[in-house]
Amino acid sequence: MHKATAYHGALGDFFAEHSDTSPYNAYTDRPAMLRLAGDVSGARILDVGCGAGHYAAELSARGAQVVGIEGSATLLRHARARVNDHAELLLHDLEEPLGFAADASFDGAVCALVYEHIRNRVRLLGELRRILRPGGWLLVSTTHPTADWRHFGGSYFSHDWRDLPLGDGELSIHYQRIPLETFLGELLAAGFVLEQLVEPRPAAGLREIDETAYEKLHQAPSFLAVKLRRP
């Protein structure tokens, strides 16, 4: 049996609290992805692996109709409290087909720091292409492959699964290292067209509360984010 990659129990609670103010989540990944999303007013958006609901809440506040799916009941509980009924949230295993969604029923999809946790990425990408309308967009962010290389060492081209300790080390997240050529190759092979690629730097506000983290995240990339289009 594969080790679970969804953030259940104490790990989900830790992530929900941590991601509220984390230099990585709150000040680096989310600002970059929301800039890539642009104007979402009136758009129907699927939040893939919605976590504690930060994206669902923000996109809803910007006028989008959001459906969020999450494999962790713990995180979904946090998400429901955060979105306050302003988004539809579903408990769904991301390794399974998106059977709840009709063909071409979404204008966009967001997959933020989830991709590296998925084992059957070919099926997920095929399902995302199916549920997006022609011309619809897909945003994906992931751990920057050079950040993993610097942290874990070994070969840059490794595809091994790793455990990254969090906090005091009692909790960890389980994910796969993905070289850049694999990451982009999978997305393009699924039939998406690359529109934009960014290596997110932290928002200016981080400098006021944690200058050390701000400078660190400006020196070496932690994440990679892309915007793709479904032809």
N, C-alpha and C positions, 0 to 999 in steps of 0.2 A: 504494500500500500504506500502511495506517495505521501510524503510529509505535507501537511496542510500549509497552504500559502496565504489563505485569508487570515485576517487578524481577529482571532476569536478571544473571548474571555478577557483576561487581564491585559493581553497585548492590544486588544481593541480599545479598551478603556484608556490605556497609556497613549496610544496613537491619537485618539480623539482629543485628549487634553493637550498633547504635545503639538499637534498640527495647528492649533489655534494661533500660536505665537512663534512657532519654530522659524529660525532664519531660513531653513531650507524650504519648508512648505509655505508658510505665510508670506515670506518676503522674497522668495526666489521663484519657485515653481508656479504658484498661483498667479502672481502678477504677469508673468510671461505668457502663460496659457490664456489668460483673459484678454491680453492684448492681441494675441493671435485670433481669438474668437471674434473680436470687433463688435459691431452692432448686432445684437441677437434679438432685438425687439420683434416679437411675433413669430420667432422660429421655434420649431418643435425639436428639442435636443435630448439625446440619450446620454446620460452620465454613466459611463461604464466603470463599475467599481467605485461607487459614489462615496465610499468611506463614511466619514462622519458628517457628510452633507455640506461641506464648505462650498464646493462648486455649485451644487444644486441650489443652495440659498442665494449665492451671488448671481447666477444666471437668471434665476426667477426674478430677483430684484431688478434685473436689467430688462425685464419684459419677455423672457422666454417661457415657453411651456416645457417643463422639464420632467422627464421620467428617469429616475435613478435606480440602478440595479446594484446589488451588493451581496456577496456570499457569506458575510459575517452578520449574524443576528445581533451581536454586540454593537457593531458599528451602525447597523441600521437603526437601532434604538437611539443612538446619539443623533443620527441624521434626521430622524422624525422629529425629535425635539428641536433641532435647529431650523428645519424648513417650515415648521408650524403649519402643515397642510398646504403650503404653497407649491409643492411638487409631489408627483406620484412616485412612491418608493416601493420597490419590490425586492423580496429576498430571492436571489437567483444565483445559481452556481455558474460562474463565467466559463467553465469548461463544457457547459451544455449549450445546445442551440438556443437562439433567441426566439423561442416559439410563441411568445406573447406578442411579438411585433409583426405586422404585415409588411409585405414588400413595399419599398419606397415610401415608408410612413414617417420618416424623420428628415429634417433639414440638415441636421448636424449631429455629431457625436464627439464626446470628450472622453479620453482614456488617459487619466493623469496618474503617473507613477504606479501603473497596474500591469503594463505590458510584460515586464520582466518576471512577473509572478505566474503568468499563464503558461501552461504546458502545451495545450493544443491551440497555438496561435494561428495556424492556418485556418482552422474552422472558425475561430472568432472573427478573423478578418473577412472571411467569406460571408459570414452572417452580417457583419457591419456593412459590407458593400451591398448586400441584399436589402437591408432595411433603410438604407439611405436613398433618397431620391436622386435622379440624375442631376449632377451639379452640386450635390450636397457635399459637406466638408467633414473631415475627420481630424481631430487634434490628438496627438499622442506625445506624452512626455515619458522619459525613462531615465534611469541612472546613466550618467555619462560613462562610456566604456573606459575612458582614461582614468576616471575617478576610481572605478573598480580595480583597474590595473595597478594604480598607485597604492591602493589600500591592501589588496590581496596578494599582489606580486604574481610571479609565474608568467605564463604566456599571455600577452594581450589578446590573443585569438582564442582563449579558453572559453568554452561554453558550459563550464561546470556550475553546479548549484551550490550556493554558499549561504551561510547564516551570518547575518550582521547583527552583533549585539547592540542593544539600545539601553539608554539610561545606565543603571548600575551593572548591567550585563546579565541580569536574570532573565531578561526577555530578548528575543531576537526575531528578525524578519528573514524569511527564506525566499530566495529568488535566484534567477539564472543570470550569469554574466553573458552579455550579448555584444559582440564586436559591431562596429559601425556598419560594415558591409552586410552583416546578417540582418541588422535592424532595418536598414533601408531596403535591402534586397527582399525581405519578406513583405514589406508594405507595397513595394512596386509590383512584385509578383502577384499580389492579390488584386491588382487592377486599379490601384490608386495612382494619382498623379501628384508628385511633390510640388508644392507651391512655395513653401518657405521653411527654412531650418534655422533655429536659433540655439545658442548656448547661453541660457539665462544667467544674468548677473542679478544680484539682489537689488531690491528697490531702495531708493535713497533713504527712506524712513528707518531702515535698519541701522544706519550709521549712528543715529541718535541714541539708540538703545543698546547696541552691541557693536562697537567699532571694530573689535577684533574679528568677529564673524563677518562683518561687512568687507574688511580688507581681505580676509581669507578667500571669500567667495568671488572676489574680483581677481584673484591671482590664478586660480585653477578651477575649471568647470566641474560642477557636480551633476548637472542635468543636461539633457538634450531634448529639444521640443520641436515638433514638426507640424505643419498644416498641410493636409492633403485634400485632394478633390476627387470625388467619384465622377468619372466621365458620363 
